[in-house]
Amino acid sequence: MRIADIQLDLQGSGQSWVIVHDGRAVSRHYRCHHVATARMAGLERQLAAPSFRRRACLSCGTAFTSEGAHHRMCDRCRAQA
């Protein structure tokens, strides 16, 4: 997924800003425009990050394809646990 594919908008004025995705609010209300803008940029980076990457197994150290932070052991070590 590319950042260009992610459609986040910043709506509001004055001291009330909210991040909107597909017509619904996905954040709390922010008082400062620059804080809301920074948070929106962070959300875009998070959504654009690849979910699968190579990691070392915490048990044996073998490299494997991980689905995310919750998946830190290879299938062989997970079966033994």
GUBADREN-384148 format. One record per residue: chain; y negated, z, x negated of N, C-alpha, C in turn; residue number from 0; residue in three letters. Coordinates in steps of 0.1 Angstrom, whole numbers. Layout:
+-------+-------+-------+-------+-------+-------+-------+-------+-------+-------+-----+------+
: kette :  n.c2 :  n.c3 :  n.c1 : ca.c2 : ca.c3 : ca.c1 :  c.c2 :  c.c3 :  c.c1 :  nr : rest :
+-------+-------+-------+-------+-------+-------+-------+-------+-------+-------+-----+------+
:     A :     Y :     Z :     X :     Y :     Z :     X :     Y :     Z :     X : NUM :  ALA :
...
+-------+-------+-------+-------+-------+-------+-------+-------+-------+-------+-----+------+
// end
This chain:
+-------+-------+-------+-------+-------+-------+-------+-------+-------+-------+-----+------+
: kette :  n.c2 :  n.c3 :  n.c1 : ca.c2 : ca.c3 : ca.c1 :  c.c2 :  c.c3 :  c.c1 :  nr : rest :
+-------+-------+-------+-------+-------+-------+-------+-------+-------+-------+-----+------+
:     A :    12 :     0 :    -9 :     0 :     0 :     0 :   -12 :     0 :    -9 :   0 :  MET :
:     A :   -22 :    -9 :    -6 :   -34 :    -9 :   -14 :   -45 :    -1 :    -6 :   1 :  ARG :
:     A :   -55 :     3 :   -14 :   -66 :    11 :    -8 :   -73 :     2 :     2 :   2 :  ILE :
:     A :   -73 :   -11 :     0 :   -80 :   -20 :    10 :   -73 :   -20 :    24 :   3 :  ALA :
:     A :   -59 :   -16 :    24 :   -52 :   -16 :    36 :   -54 :    -3 :    44 :   4 :  ASP :
:     A :   -60 :     7 :    38 :   -62 :    20 :    44 :   -76 :    20 :    51 :   5 :  ILE :
:     A :   -76 :    22 :    64 :   -88 :    22 :    71 :   -93 :    36 :    75 :   6 :  GLN :
:     A :  -100 :    42 :    66 :  -106 :    55 :    69 :  -121 :    53 :    71 :   7 :  LEU :
:     A :  -127 :    60 :    80 :  -141 :    59 :    83 :  -147 :    73 :    83 :   8 :  ASP :
:     A :  -160 :    73 :    80 :  -167 :    86 :    80 :  -177 :    85 :    91 :   9 :  LEU :
:     A :  -176 :    94 :   101 :  -185 :    94 :   112 :  -192 :   107 :   114 :  10 :  GLN :
:     A :  -205 :   106 :   118 :  -213 :   118 :   120 :  -227 :   116 :   116 :  11 :  GLY :
:     A :  -234 :   127 :   116 :  -248 :   127 :   111 :  -253 :   141 :   108 :  12 :  SER :
:     A :  -263 :   142 :   101 :  -269 :   156 :    98 :  -259 :   165 :    92 :  13 :  GLY :
:     A :  -255 :   175 :    99 :  -246 :   185 :    93 :  -232 :   185 :    99 :  14 :  GLN :
:     A :  -228 :   174 :   104 :  -214 :   173 :   110 :  -208 :   159 :   107 :  15 :  SER :
:     A :  -199 :   159 :    98 :  -192 :   147 :    94 :  -177 :   149 :    95 :  16 :  TRP :
:     A :  -170 :   138 :    99 :  -156 :   139 :   101 :  -150 :   126 :    96 :  17 :  VAL :
:     A :  -138 :   127 :    90 :  -130 :   115 :    86 :  -121 :   110 :    97 :  18 :  ILE :
:     A :  -122 :    97 :   100 :  -115 :    91 :   112 :  -105 :    81 :   107 :  19 :  VAL :
:     A :   -93 :    81 :   112 :   -83 :    70 :   109 :   -78 :    65 :   122 :  20 :  HIS :
:     A :   -78 :    52 :   125 :   -73 :    46 :   137 :   -79 :    53 :   150 :  21 :  ASP :
:     A :   -92 :    56 :   149 :   -98 :    62 :   161 :   -97 :    77 :   163 :  22 :  GLY :
:     A :   -90 :    84 :   154 :   -88 :    98 :   157 :   -92 :   106 :   144 :  23 :  ARG :
:     A :   -97 :   118 :   146 :  -101 :   126 :   134 :   -89 :   131 :   126 :  24 :  ALA :
:     A :   -90 :   130 :   113 :   -79 :   134 :   105 :   -84 :   145 :    95 :  25 :  VAL :
:     A :   -96 :   150 :    98 :  -101 :   161 :    89 :  -108 :   171 :    97 :  26 :  SER :
:     A :  -112 :   182 :    91 :  -121 :   191 :    97 :  -135 :   186 :    96 :  27 :  ARG :
:     A :  -145 :   192 :   102 :  -159 :   188 :   102 :  -165 :   193 :    89 :  28 :  HIS :
:     A :  -172 :   184 :    82 :  -179 :   188 :    70 :  -194 :   189 :    72 :  29 :  TYR :
:     A :  -201 :   198 :    66 :  -215 :   199 :    67 :  -223 :   190 :    58 :  30 :  ARG :
:     A :  -217 :   186 :    47 :  -224 :   178 :    37 :  -218 :   164 :    36 :  31 :  CYS :
:     A :  -226 :   154 :    37 :  -221 :   140 :    36 :  -213 :   137 :    23 :  32 :  HIS :
:     A :  -219 :   142 :    12 :  -212 :   140 :    -1 :  -198 :   147 :    -2 :  33 :  HIS :
:     A :  -197 :   158 :     4 :  -184 :   165 :     4 :  -174 :   157 :    12 :  34 :  VAL :
:     A :  -178 :   152 :    24 :  -169 :   144 :    33 :  -165 :   131 :    26 :  35 :  ALA :
:     A :  -175 :   125 :    19 :  -172 :   113 :    12 :  -162 :   115 :     1 :  36 :  THR :
:     A :  -163 :   126 :    -7 :  -154 :   129 :   -18 :  -140 :   131 :   -12 :  37 :  ALA :
:     A :  -139 :   139 :    -1 :  -126 :   141 :     5 :  -120 :   129 :    11 :  38 :  ARG :
:     A :  -128 :   120 :    16 :  -123 :   107 :    21 :  -117 :    99 :    10 :  39 :  MET :
:     A :  -124 :    99 :    -2 :  -119 :    91 :   -13 :  -106 :    97 :   -18 :  40 :  ALA :
:     A :  -104 :   111 :   -18 :   -92 :   117 :   -21 :   -81 :   114 :   -12 :  41 :  GLY :
:     A :   -83 :   113 :     1 :   -73 :   110 :    11 :   -69 :    95 :     8 :  42 :  LEU :
:     A :   -78 :    86 :     5 :   -75 :    72 :     3 :   -65 :    71 :    -9 :  43 :  GLU :
:     A :   -69 :    78 :   -20 :   -60 :    78 :   -32 :   -46 :    84 :   -29 :  44 :  ARG :
:     A :   -46 :    94 :   -21 :   -33 :   101 :   -17 :   -24 :    91 :    -9 :  45 :  GLN :
:     A :   -30 :    84 :     1 :   -23 :    75 :     9 :   -18 :    63 :     1 :  46 :  LEU :
:     A :   -26 :    59 :    -9 :   -23 :    47 :   -16 :   -13 :    49 :   -27 :  47 :  ALA :
:     A :   -10 :    62 :   -31 :    -1 :    65 :   -41 :    13 :    61 :   -38 :  48 :  ALA :
:     A :    20 :    56 :   -47 :    34 :    52 :   -45 :    42 :    65 :   -42 :  49 :  PRO :
:     A :    51 :    64 :   -32 :    59 :    76 :   -29 :    71 :    77 :   -38 :  50 :  SER :
:     A :    76 :    66 :   -44 :    88 :    67 :   -52 :    83 :    65 :   -67 :  51 :  PHE :
:     A :    89 :    74 :   -76 :    86 :    72 :   -90 :    97 :    78 :   -98 :  52 :  ARG :
:     A :    98 :    75 :  -111 :   108 :    80 :  -120 :   104 :    94 :  -124 :  53 :  ARG :
:     A :   114 :   103 :  -123 :   112 :   117 :  -127 :   124 :   121 :  -135 :  54 :  ARG :
:     A :   123 :   132 :  -142 :   134 :   138 :  -149 :   140 :   149 :  -140 :  55 :  ALA :
:     A :   153 :   149 :  -139 :   160 :   159 :  -131 :   157 :   173 :  -137 :  56 :  CYS :
:     A :   153 :   183 :  -129 :   151 :   196 :  -133 :   163 :   203 :  -139 :  57 :  LEU :
:     A :   175 :   199 :  -135 :   187 :   205 :  -139 :   192 :   199 :  -152 :  58 :  SER :
:     A :   194 :   186 :  -152 :   201 :   179 :  -164 :   191 :   171 :  -172 :  59 :  CYS :
:     A :   180 :   168 :  -167 :   170 :   160 :  -175 :   171 :   145 :  -174 :  60 :  GLY :
:     A :   182 :   140 :  -167 :   184 :   126 :  -165 :   173 :   120 :  -156 :  61 :  THR :
:     A :   168 :   108 :  -160 :   157 :   101 :  -152 :   164 :    95 :  -140 :  62 :  ALA :
:     A :   157 :    97 :  -128 :   161 :    91 :  -116 :   149 :    88 :  -107 :  63 :  PHE :
:     A :   151 :    80 :   -97 :   140 :    76 :   -88 :   138 :    87 :   -77 :  64 :  THR :
:     A :   127 :    94 :   -78 :   124 :   105 :   -69 :   116 :   100 :   -57 :  65 :  SER :
:     A :   118 :   107 :   -46 :   111 :   103 :   -33 :    98 :   111 :   -32 :  66 :  GLU :
:     A :    95 :   121 :   -41 :    83 :   129 :   -40 :    85 :   142 :   -47 :  67 :  GLY :
:     A :    75 :   151 :   -46 :    76 :   164 :   -52 :    88 :   173 :   -47 :  68 :  ALA :
:     A :    92 :   170 :   -35 :   103 :   178 :   -29 :   117 :   174 :   -35 :  69 :  HIS :
:     A :   118 :   162 :   -41 :   130 :   156 :   -46 :   130 :   156 :   -61 :  70 :  HIS :
:     A :   134 :   168 :   -68 :   133 :   169 :   -82 :   146 :   170 :   -89 :  71 :  ARG :
:     A :   157 :   169 :   -82 :   171 :   169 :   -88 :   178 :   156 :   -85 :  72 :  MET :
:     A :   185 :   151 :   -95 :   193 :   139 :   -92 :   204 :   141 :   -82 :  73 :  CYS :
:     A :   210 :   131 :   -77 :   220 :   132 :   -67 :   232 :   140 :   -72 :  74 :  ASP :
:     A :   236 :   137 :   -84 :   248 :   144 :   -90 :   246 :   159 :   -91 :  75 :  ARG :
:     A :   234 :   164 :   -96 :   231 :   178 :   -97 :   229 :   184 :   -83 :  76 :  CYS :
:     A :   223 :   177 :   -74 :   221 :   182 :   -60 :   235 :   184 :   -53 :  77 :  ARG :
:     A :   244 :   175 :   -56 :   258 :   177 :   -50 :   265 :   189 :   -55 :  78 :  ALA :
:     A :   262 :   193 :   -68 :   268 :   204 :   -74 :   262 :   218 :   -69 :  79 :  GLN :
:     A :   249 :   217 :   -65 :   242 :   229 :   -62 :   246 :   235 :   -49 :  80 :  ALA :
+-------+-------+-------+-------+-------+-------+-------+-------+-------+-------+-----+------+
// end
